[in-house]
Amino acid sequence: MIHNLARDVQAFTANVFLATGDTTALIDAGANFDVVTRIRDHVDSLDRLYLTHTHPDHVEKVPAVKEAFDVETWGFDPGSEYVDNAIADGETVPIGDDDYEAIHTPGHKPDHLCLYARSTGACFAGDLVFANGSFGRTDLEGGDREALIESIDRLRDTVGDELTALYVGHGPSITERPGDDLELAARAARTR
């Protein structure tokens, strides 16, 4: 089961996904709301905390989550103060009841990862793409439009026609025809 703990938060934050099952995992920690209480509304413990990338709206609450649940973090950049354990491109990590492939997708930020489960077709896309063909900003430090386009193409090639859901960093998750939104984002990112 996947819950968006930030779904009704009015403050500026990233979406925060809680996946329950064999490996209870949090994907991103968010900002500007009491994520610890919302986690405790669903579970008593966490096995892992994954970071799609380390922009402040995704990691501000990392210290609170680590302290409350005595959990370590996993992300692409082991040099970041927020990352305890590195995830390599192509590595498989457990989330809920499934194994997810880590796909390094820079462009929005150099340490950006998407996490994709081939068994279910679900993907945690962070800020790479959003609903209705939107895509992550490239005007922030470390942003690179060409790298973002390559990353969207790489994700598209990886998921093919098997994509069933995109759990994105902001806005609604895409659970109906997510491949269409991914295709729209690929085209929109190429428009100058």
Secondary structure, DSSP 8 states (H G I E B T S, - for coil): -EEETTTT--SS----EEE-SSB-EEE---SSS-HHHHHHTT-S--SEEE-S---HHHHTTHHHHHHHHT--EEES-TTSTT-SEE--TT-EEEEBTEEEEEEE--SSSTT-EEEEETTTTEEEEETSB-GGG-B---SSTT--HHHHHHHHHHHHHHHGGG--EEEESSS--B-SSHHHHHHHHHHHHT--
